[in-house]
């Protein structure tokens, strides 16, 4: 493997491809209808939002969330959508965002420490077609930390659709306490705890590549930090996954 390999990628920050310019341009008021913790460490929570004019999304898409203070100060961030793309009715739809409590983070800090059920925020989206998974092709998903969030949207959609195609998820976390969605993983998921097991390795991927892949091969989706994205993509390519069938979102 040479040092010149650069996998196709998009960053989980402003500037990604927008699926619908009309939807992306329109800010909507969204009401917080539920808040729940998503890991034992208490550092990650999901926020369920009721969006009156939400028209649906694809697994893997994200949105922009905006907070406006009483003095007019505005803070906004991009967040992946964790919920599956259920049909929206005349009254709109509900979506979930899962956020790390980032130390010093304006938006995540407010949502984790101040926001309550009934509060109103603003959202626009869905955004990004690059990382979206339509659900009609075998998917190999690799995520680390909060990078598992858009992959969970894919996993939930796959289950609701009665598992129409092969799907496998490999999720990496430092410890069991850090693991997001610990109660939602099944036989399709391999959890790698890096503090005790080390990093995601070729051995973890070997049973899923080569003769272990489904007919026609995988569409691979990777989401995580810069370091994880580079490491995981190189493992896939070394294992024979075609470069043009790897999609990457990264943060940090």
Beta strands, then each sheet from edge to edge (+ up, - down):
strand 1: 10-11
strand 2: 28-37
strand 3: 44-51
strand 4: 62-68
strand 5: 74-80
strand 6: 93-100
strand 7: 120-127
strand 8: 139-144
strand 9: 167-173
strand 10: 189-193
strand 11: 219-225
strand 12: 246-251
sheet 1: 1+ 12+ 11+ 8+ 9+ 10+
sheet 2: 5+ 4- 7+ 2- 3+ 6-
end
